[in-house]
Amino acid sequence: MAFRNLEEFLQTLFQMQLIDPVVLQSCLVGLDLQNNSPNDLLAVLERRNLLTPYQLGRLRKGDTDNLIVGNYKLLYRNDSGSFARVFRAATLGTDEIIALKILRQRWLNDRNMVNHFHREAEVCQRLRHPNIVPIYDVGVDGDNHYFTMEFVEGGNLRDVMKIRKKLSPAEATGYMDQIAKGLEYALRMGVTHRDMKLTNILLNTKGVAKLADFGLAGDSDSVIGNRGETPQHALEYATLEKATAVKRNDPRSDLYFAGIIYYELLAGVPPYQPTRSRDERKNILRYMNIKPIREHVPDLPKEVVNVVQRMIKFDPSERYQSASELIADLEELQIQLGTHRPPSMSNASMPALDPSSVRQGQSDSDNEMPATESGKTFNNLKMICVEERPKYQSLLRDYFNKHGVRLLLMADAGRALRRFSSDPPDCVLLMGQSIGDDIVSVHNRAVELANDAEIPLITILSAKQGELRKKMSESTFVQILKSPLDLRDLRKAMKTLFVEIEGWRQEQKALKDSRLIR
């Protein structure tokens, strides 16, 4: 239903908390509740990048459904399947970025499917492993059955293969080792994956592989359809297990389909052609007559060939009998091939922050900040950072978490300032390119708060914002930097500012003591 007037639209925005109230109020400058329309305000919000295209599209239609689900606001639709949709979302109040999976409306009247969706989440919610995407919250909001999980910025192995075509033996083996370790842990927790494929292996910004969508993990008889198939129709698993006379949920089935992934990573082509045809997917010859991988990669080391071939043996008794057994061979392979370390996305260039100097495993211990009078060191700081771009949120989070900094990332500058005022952190970082046109006013207000709380404030301006510096307040507690800037240089600047502030405090203490003596 379309909004009748600007006032009604404004009330809706306030109630939904899509935008910080202070920021929303600032967008009304120049608008009149009687003479302007909702579209006029939407134009302002779009110009200031305060709403995503997904949100703008919904609001222009007067459709507020699926903008807020539970305690989360939906930002973008990331993926969509026959069973569920996945959104990039943000937690109301903190703007923490997460992924939110929603059961499609078509299944709401199917109790088995609804139960299966919740069971998937609840079974996997207890899984906590570096190579498994964690699930956080499971809930129902009206007709929306949903759960939240880590938002993994970096794509999946299918995306990688579209660009790279095929991987080196060392790189493919490195990824397979991580996949096997995720499967090994899940099995120890009593969970099988049941949907191993390239798109269900996500890669974070450091190139770490994470298993996602345990869509059939531990599925029970109650969710098996009349044709003996699971809700997500994993015919490949059902066909293979039926033909080889093993029980459903046999862990060796996951190892077989992990082998299919390994084969494609190395060869650049799948061992059998993908198809949507149910009859073809139920044809057992599809899984028996797999072309030897050497026909695609003649120079593939025989040790790698042996592992691949054993993983995809049709007879389960000839496959690896456990993920642990597979991991032992993969680790031996990595020694022979040269240990593969996942490529780090954190070395990519950023317009407002260039982390190119940060190297995997590189130590910054020589740059540690000395302990202050309060006992704070760089390794136990709490820092607020205003940054809305997910890619850069991940870069900053990974880097500062490595150094023990508790980083609170917030996309909304107004909310960050209120948090700064009510619960001052140990340090504040403002990213100018993310904040945009409001950087001067946001910075100047932050300076007032920094002066009151006597804590460091660092603002990083983009190259185009350099001229704004003359309008920005400065003080003992403030440092204004300009990109391009390395993450390590940022950290050094923070260290310097902390030392200068500590020196100032010592001077103030000495002055106070001298007055007392007089």
FIROLUM-46995 format. One line per 10 residues: number of its first residue (from 1); their letters; for each residue x, y, z of C-alpha. Coordinates in steps of 0.001 Angstrom, whole numbers, plus 524288, in hexadecimal, padded with zeros to 5 digits. Each point is the difference from the previous one (the first is absolute). Layout:
BEGIN
NUM> a> X:Y:Z  ...
***
This chain:
BEGIN
1> mafrnleefl> 80000:80000:80000  80593:80D42:7FC0C  80272:80A2A:80A99  7F589:80A8E:80046  80913:80B23:80382  80DA0:80378:804C4  7FBE0:80027:80E45  7FAF3:7F20B:7FF58  80C6C:7FBAA:7F904  8087B:806C5:80A1A
11> qtlfqmqlid> 7F8D4:7F95B:80B2E  80213:7F2D5:7F974  80E96:80262:7FEC3  80102:803EC:80E50  7F887:7F3F7:80461  807E5:7F69E:7F7A2  80D34:80590:80459  80582:7FEAC:7F255  8076A:80CC0:80200  80536:8067D:80C2E
21> pvvlqsclvg> 7F5CB:80A18:804A2  809FC:80AFD:800E8  804DD:7FD84:7F232  7F217:7FE8F:7FAFA  7FC5F:80D0A:8062E  80B6F:80685:7F90D  7FAB8:7FB06:7F2F4  7F3AF:80805:801DA  80729:80CEE:7FE8B  7F9B3:8070A:7F48C
31> ldlqnnspnd> 7F438:7F6E8:7FFAC  7F23F:8037D:8042C  7F6E1:7F5B8:805AC  7F45B:805FD:7F8FD  805BC:80323:7F2B6  80A2F:7F545:7FDCD  7FD72:7F1AC:7FD12  80606:7F342:804E6  80778:7FF3D:7F327  806A0:80CFC:8030D
41> llavlerrnl> 80541:7FA80:80CC6  803C9:7F345:7F94B  807EC:807E8:7F63C  80782:8064A:80B3B  8022F:7F2DD:8069F  804CA:7FA24:7F331  80921:80B67:7FD68  80600:7FE97:80D7F  80121:7F123:7FEA8  7F7F2:7FDCC:80C46
51> ltpyqlgrlr> 7F7C8:7F53B:7F9EC  80408:7F49A:7F771  7FA03:7FDA9:7F27B  7F844:7F4A2:805D2  7FA51:808BF:80A95  7FD40:80B22:7F676  7F903:7F6E7:7F69E  7F717:7FAD5:80AB0  7FCCA:80D5A:80585  7FD15:805F6:7F2AF
61> kgdtdnlivg> 7F58D:7F58F:7FE6D  7FACC:802FB:80D99  803EA:7F23B:803FA  805BA:7FF18:80DAE  7FF77:7F122:800E5  80D38:7F945:80100  80739:80C76:80360  8008A:7FCB2:80E7D  80025:7F1D5:80480  8014A:7FD9E:80E84
71> nykllyrnds> 80AD9:808C4:80510  80630:801A4:7F29A  7FEA8:80942:7F47B  801D3:7FA05:7F28B  809CF:806DB:7F73C  8019A:7F7BC:7F3BF  7FB34:7F309:7FAE0  80C1A:7F7A3:7FE4C  7FAD4:7F300:7FB63  7F332:7F956:7FD0F
81> gsfarvfraa> 7FC83:7F1AD:7FEB7  7F3BA:7F7E1:7FF9F  800BA:7FDBF:80EA9  80474:80D01:805B8  80549:80D8F:7FD3B  80C69:8059C:805E1  8019B:80E87:802FD  80AF2:80890:80488  7FA6E:8066B:80C24  803D9:80890:80B8B
91> tlgtdeiial> 7FC65:7FEB6:80E43  7F759:80B20:804C8  80728:80845:809DF  80DDD:7FB8C:7FCDF  7FFFA:7FF05:7F11B  807EA:7F379:800DB  7FFC1:7F99A:7F28C  7FA9F:7F228:7FF82  7F9C8:7F6DD:7F611  7F199:7FCED:801F6
101> kilrqrwlnd> 7F982:7F41E:7F9F5  7F127:8000F:7FE57  7F76F:7F469:7FC85  7F87D:802CD:7F381  7F18A:802EE:801A7  7FBFC:7F4A0:7F75E  803F9:7F660:80AC7  7F8C0:80651:80B5A  7F4B3:7F64E:7FF68  80916:7F441:7FF51
111> rnmvnhfhre> 802A5:7FC62:80E21  80AD9:7F684:7FC45  80747:80A7F:7F88D  7FE68:80A01:80AE6  804CA:7F618:80A0A  80B6E:7FC6F:7F74F  803E7:80E3E:7FE7A  8004D:80209:80EAF  806CF:7F317:80255  80A9E:803AC:7F63B
121> aevcqrlrhp> 802A0:80C56:807B6  7FF14:7FA0A:80D82  8089F:7F455:7FCBD  80A67:808B2:7FA0D  7FF05:80ACA:80A2B  808E6:7F830:808F5  80AA6:7FEAF:7F5B1  80B79:80921:802B4  80BCF:7FD93:7F755  808B7:808D6:7F7A0
131> nivpiydvgv> 7FBC6:7F8A8:7F3BC  7F154:80076:8027C  7F738:80BFE:7FEA5  7FA46:8023B:80DA8  7F15A:8017F:8022F  7FC34:80A00:80A62  7F174:80236:80187  7F3F7:7F7FC:7FC47  7F285:80608:80019  7F277:8029E:7FA82
141> dgdnhyftme> 7FAA1:80D8A:7FCEF  7F221:7FF6C:7FAE3  80087:7F74A:7F3FC  80EC8:800CB:7FF52  8078A:7F43D:804ED  80E3C:803F3:80058  80D81:7FE03:8059E  80C0F:8086B:7FFEB  80E20:7FC5B:7FD7C  80D37:805F4:7FD4D
151> fveggnlrdv> 80040:8082A:7F3B2  80BAC:7FAD3:7F875  80554:80A93:7F717  807C8:7F9BF:7F519  7F742:7F747:7F7BE  80040:7F144:7FE80  80836:7F60A:7F8D1  7F6FE:8008E:7F430  802FE:80E92:7FED3  80E8C:7FD05:800F3
161> mkirkklspa> 7FF41:7F5B9:7F54F  7F8C8:80929:7F6D0  80BAB:8091A:8009F  80B6D:7F6B6:80200  7FAF7:7F496:7F7B0  80855:7F66C:807DD  8091F:80035:80BA9  80DC9:7FB46:80236  80150:7F2F2:8073A  80572:80710:80BFA
171> eatgymdqia> 7F4C6:809CB:80096  7F55F:7F5F8:7FD62  805BD:7F6FA:80A56  80089:80B2C:809CE  7F18E:802B5:7FE31  7FC8F:7F18B:80083  80775:7FE96:80CC7  7F7B8:80AD8:80600  7F379:7F9EC:7FABF  803AE:7F2C3:805A6
181> kgleyalrmg> 802E2:80614:80D41  7F298:80648:8002A  7F9AB:7F2F2:7FCA7  80813:7F8E8:80A4B  7FB9C:8095C:80AA1  7F1B1:7FF90:7FBC5  8001A:7F130:8004E  805AF:8001C:80DB8  7F42A:8083B:8038E  7F6FF:7F603:7F9AE
191> vthrdmkltn> 7FD1F:807D3:7F3AA  801D6:7FC8C:7F1AF  7FF47:80A64:7F576  7F819:7F95B:7F53E  80184:80AFB:7F615  80E5C:8010E:7FC70  80205:8088E:7F3FF  8083A:80BA0:7FBBA  7F5BD:80A39:80350  7FF27:7FAFD:80DFF
201> illntkgvak> 80E72:80281:8027C  8014B:80E68:80378  80CDA:80767:800AE  8023E:80B3D:80961  808B3:80BA6:7FD2A  80BFE:7F844:80426  7FCC7:7F4C0:7F6EC  7FBC9:7F6F3:80B10  7F64C:7F5B0:7FB4E  7F36B:7FEAB:807D4
211> ladfglagds> 7F568:7F5BB:7FE5F  7F26D:805E0:7FE94  7F212:7FB37:7FE11  7FFCB:7F35D:8079C  7F2B4:7FF31:7F995  7FE6E:7F17E:8025D  8084F:7FE57:80C14  7FA8A:7F515:80848  7F2DF:8002D:7F910  7F5D3:7F794:80696
221> dsvignrget> 7F5C3:7F6E5:7FA83  7F595:80A28:80309  804C0:808CB:7F518  8016E:7F5AF:7F577  7F607:80176:7F540  7F737:7F587:7FA61  80A16:7FCB8:7F5B6  80A7B:7FDAC:80A3E  80730:80C9D:7FCED  8043A:80AFA:808D9
231> pqhaleyatl> 7F9AD:80D74:7FF58  80B40:805BE:7F858  7FFEA:7F483:7F679  80E28:7FB99:8019B  7FDCF:7F52B:7F631  80E8D:7FE15:7FE5A  80190:7FBB1:80E1F  7F3CA:7F79C:7FFE6  803A6:7F98E:7F31F  80DF7:7FD0E:8040E
241> ekatavkrnd> 7FC3A:7FA79:80D41  7F51A:7F7B5:7FAB2  8089F:7FA42:7F54C  80B08:7FCE6:80980  7F6F2:7FA74:80A72  80443:80903:80B0A  7F7AB:806F0:809F3  7FBA0:80DEC:7FDD5  8093F:809CD:80669  80BD4:7F74A:7FDBB
251> prsdlyfagi> 80B94:8096E:8023E  80719:7FA27:7F447  7F5BB:80624:7F72C  804BD:80D88:803EE  80DF0:7FBAB:7FD02  7FBD6:7FB3D:7F285  7F9EC:80D20:7FC7B  80B85:80731:80614  8081B:7F816:7F666  7F76B:80502:7F4FA
261> iyyellagvp> 8036E:80DDC:80465  80E8A:7FCBA:800B3  7FF69:7FA36:7F242  7FA01:80C6B:7FA62  8097D:80906:8070D  80B5D:7F892:7F9E3  7FA78:7FCF1:7F28A  7F814:80C59:7FDA9  7F45E:7F7BA:7FBDC  7F67B:7F7C3:8080C
271> pyqptrsrde> 8013A:7F124:7FF2B  7F20B:7FF65:7FAE2  7F7BD:80A58:7F970  7F6DF:807E3:808B6  7F1B0:7FE03:7FCA9  7F298:8037D:80531  7FA35:7F35F:7FABA  7FB71:7F768:80B24  80145:7F3D7:7F7A0  80E24:802F6:7FCAC
281> rknilrymni> 8035D:802E4:80E28  7F9F5:7F302:80405  807D5:7F87F:7F5D2  80A2D:7F82E:80782  80920:7FF63:7F437  80239:80E95:801F6  80797:7FD12:80C79  806CF:7F3A0:7FB48  805D3:803C0:7F2E7  80850:80BA0:803EB
291> kpirehvpdl> 80B01:80359:7F6C3  80D86:7FEC2:80651  804CA:80D6E:80403  80CF7:7FE0B:7F8E1  7F87E:80115:7F326  7FD8E:80E45:80391  80CD2:802A7:80726  80A7F:7F6E5:7FA74  80AE5:80572:80886  7F88A:7FF45:80CD6
301> pkevvnvvqr> 808E0:7F9DB:80A65  7FC94:7F1C2:80226  7FEA4:8023B:80EAB  7F51A:809DD:7FD5F  7F9B4:7F6E8:7F61A  7FFD5:7F513:80A07  7F8FC:80855:80A18  7F5D0:804DC:7F641  7FD5F:7F280:7FAA3  7FE7F:7FA31:80D83
311> mikfdpsery> 7F670:80A8B:8042C  7F6F5:7FD45:7F476  80069:7F12C:80025  7F261:7FAE2:7FD46  80174:7F52F:80A1B  7FF58:8068C:80D7B  8092F:7F5DC:805CD  80AB3:80482:7F698  7FE77:80E6A:80372  805EC:806D5:80BAA
321> qsaseliadl> 7F8AD:7FAE2:80BB1  800A2:80CB2:8078E  80355:80E4D:7FE35  80B56:7FE0D:80974  805F0:7F5EF:7F6F6  7FE86:80946:7F481  8060E:80B55:8078C  80C25:7F7E9:802E7  8023D:7FDE8:7F169  7FCE3:80E24:7FC94
331> eelqiqlgth> 809CA:80505:809F6  80A50:7F6E0:7FA8D  7FCC4:80514:7F269  801B4:80E0C:8047B  80D9A:7FCD8:804E2  80372:7FA25:7F2C8  7F9AE:80AF3:7F81F  8042C:80B47:8089D  7F6D3:804DD:80A94  7F50E:80823:7FA36
341> rppsmsnasm> 7FBAA:80BDD:80793  7F2F0:805C5:7FBD0  801FD:80CDE:7F8A4  7FC9B:80B75:808CD  7F5CE:80957:7FAD3  804A0:8098C:80A70  80B28:803F1:7F70E  7F678:805FA:7F64D  8003E:80EA6:7FDD3  7F5C2:80873:80686
351> paldpssvrq> 7FC7B:80DAC:7FB83  8006A:8057D:80DDD  80909:7F62A:80654  80A9F:7F867:7F919  80396:7F3A4:8076C  80A01:7FBD9:7F5E4  80B0C:7FFD4:809CC  7F950:7F5FF:808A3  8052C:7F277:7FD64  7FAED:7F2E1:804AD
361> gqsdsdnemp> 806B9:7FC54:80CAA  807F2:80C96:80080  802DE:804B3:80DD8  7FD60:80DC7:804AC  804F4:7FD8F:80DB5  80A3B:80AA7:7FEC3  7F51D:809F5:7FEB2  7F8C4:7FCAA:80C86  7FAA0:80B7E:8079D  805CA:80161:80DAD
371> atesgktfnn> 7F699:7FE76:80B55  7F957:80C9B:80419  7FD1E:804AB:80DA5  7F2FC:7F8E8:7FF43  806DB:7F352:7FC76  7FADC:80003:7F211  80887:7FA72:7F537  7FD3C:7FE21:7F1AF  7FC9E:7F1DE:8030F  7F444:802E7:80886
381> lkmicveerp> 7F9AC:80BDD:7F9D2  7F1B5:8020C:7FCBE  7FE9D:807F4:7F384  7F42E:8053C:7F890  801BF:800E6:7F149  7F632:8065B:7F6CD  8009A:7F846:7F342  7F462:7FB03:7F826  806A8:7F8A2:7F4D2  7FFEA:7F159:80318
391> kyqsllrdyf> 80CEC:7FD4D:7F91A  80733:80A1C:807F9  7F8F5:7FC13:80C6E  805C4:7F279:7FE18  80DA6:80546:7FD6D  7FFDE:8088F:80C16  7F9DE:7F596:8089C  809D8:7F5A0:7FBDC  80BB7:808EB:801D6  7FC75:80606:80D16
401> nkhgvrlllm> 7FA83:7F373:805BC  80D37:7F9D7:7FD0A  805F1:80A34:808EC  7F624:7FE23:80AE3  7F7F8:80C3F:7FD73  7F17A:7FE91:802D5  7FAA2:806BB:7F3FB  7F1E1:804B9:7FF97  7FCCE:802D5:7F1C2  7F471:808F2:7FD8C
411> adagralrrf> 7FA88:80428:7F2D9  7F7E2:80B31:80582  807E8:80BE7:80460  7F4CC:80597:80819  7FE91:7F387:807BD  80EB6:7FF3F:801CC  80055:80DD2:805AC  7F52F:7FCC1:80990  80745:7F3B5:80414  80C6A:80834:80152
421> ssdppdcvll> 7F8D8:80979:808FC  7F923:7F5E8:80896  80ABA:7F5B6:800BF  80D2B:805C0:7FBF5  80972:7F624:7FA03  80ED6:800B4:800DE  80158:80509:7F219  7F796:80446:7F469  802E2:7FE6F:7F17F  7F80F:80761:7F5BC
431> mgqsigddiv> 800FD:7FBB6:7F1C5  7FD84:80C0E:7F7BF  7FCBE:7F93C:7F33F  7F5B4:7F7C1:806BB  7F9DA:80B94:80745  7FFF0:80875:7F3BA  7FACB:80DF1:7FFD6  7FD59:80023:80E9E  80E32:7FDA6:803BF  8027C:80E01:8049D
441> svhnravela> 7F44B:800C1:80916  801FE:7F213:804EB  80E79:80276:80268  7FDCF:80CED:80712  7F5D8:7FA00:80909  80923:7F481:8027F  80AEF:80994:8038D  7F74E:805FD:80A8A  7FD69:7F27E:80597  80E57:7FC1F:7FF0C
451> ndaeipliti> 80409:80C44:80758  7F60C:7FD6C:80AB1  803E4:7F1BB:8018E  80E88:80269:7FD6A  800FC:7F4CF:7F657  80665:7FF18:7F27C  7F860:802D8:7F3A0  80583:7FCF4:7F28C  7F92A:80455:7F396  8047A:7FB05:7F2BE
461> lsakqgelrk> 7FC3D:80886:7F46C  7FF26:7FADD:7F22D  80869:80665:7F598  7F449:80819:7FB84  7FD18:804DC:80DB7  80D4E:80652:8024E  7FABB:80DCA:7FE3C  7F65C:7FDF6:80B20  80AE0:7FF6D:80A19  80015:80EC0:8020A
471> kmsestfvqi> 7F1D1:7FF0F:804AB  80303:7F546:809CE  802EF:80212:80E66  80CD5:7FB73:805B9  804DE:7FDAD:80DD9  809F0:7F88A:80806  7F76E:7F3F0:7FEF1  7FDF4:80070:7F157  807B6:7FBC4:7F430  7FB1D:8020A:7F212
481> lkspldlrdl> 8061C:7F733:7F5D0  7FE9A:7FF60:7F151  7FFA6:7F404:7F74F  8065E:7F871:7FA16  8041F:7FA22:80CF4  80534:7F2A5:80400  7F9AE:7F8AC:80B27  80D31:7FF60:8068A  801B8:80EBC:7FE5B  7F291:80201:805F2
491> rkamktlfve> 80407:7F7CD:80B92  80C9F:807C1:8017C  7F83A:80CAE:7FF9F  7F71C:7FAC2:80AA4  80BD1:7FC47:80833  805D2:80D97:7FE5B  7F33C:80699:803C9  7FEAE:7F77A:80C1B  80DEF:8035F:80418  7FDAB:80E9D:7FDD7
501> iegwrqeqka> 7F37B:7FF96:807F6  806AE:7F893:80ADF  80ACC:80A48:7FFEC  7F5B2:80ABF:800EB  7F9AA:7F925:80B79  80CFE:7FEFB:80707  80250:80E91:7FDBB  7F28C:80350:8054B  80271:7F765:80BCF  80D2B:8068E:80262
511> lkdsrlir> 7F9B7:80D7E:7FF33  7F56E:7FBF0:80989  80A0E:7FA5F:80959  80848:80C72:7FF5B  7F431:8084C:80379  7FD1D:7F74C:80B9C  80DFD:8018D:804C7  7FEE4:80EC0:7FF62
***
